[in-house]
């Protein structure tokens, strides 16, 4: 049976502005890991998920004032009902992992709210506001539905190499430049 770990109610503060703070505040290496009701702030990377873990879940967490809030190197992460704010590069960044579920979160004032390099992810029912670059940036086919994407530099950017296979439905776009 896989090991299961749960961290609940943890507060981590790197203590410095995001450009000079500790490298990583939480590094997830394990089987099934859940972060619940955690506050993570002031680091270069708030949470880094490595390739090995399966079943990573962050629920009800606040990740703020980092360079990258969640760095998903692995696949199959669930980030739900969390607040991801003020992260200068990206709220969530995945260079190639796939099959993530990013639902019912609030993204406010990030560089890019969600940037995914892998495919087959579900991005739904999020509130994405005030990104200084893209609200959502994709390079492979994903499902984007029922999000509020408001007042970002660009609402959704889909790389020209991956325009087919994306499903963008029932979103509310307003005030994106």
C-alpha angles and dihedrals in degrees: 000000000000119000115250124209129186127189115189132181095002120156119200122181119182087199097220138079111276097258096061104025133109115305098243131001098194125019114187115210115154145067116285111001128176126189110193130180093350128153117213122177148153103029136113091247120016099197126002119194113199126209099264105061120093122192098026110171132181114187128174093356128145117215115181144159098019131122090242120012100199120011107193111196092158130058135249101039122159118209111180139167092357134135116233110183142161097005106153100213106023141340091213123010127182119172096192115338117121144203097045122160112215108177142157096000132140117229115188131175100345126146091243114356097209125007116177126180095179128066143233095054127143116226107180145151094006128143108225114185138168103357111170089219126013126348088211125009118188134181099178135036115290140156116255115179144152095006128143104228106182137168099349124143086248123005101212126354118193115190113244090239092062108039095125122075098028117124114206110176141156096002125150110227117186135160097355112150 
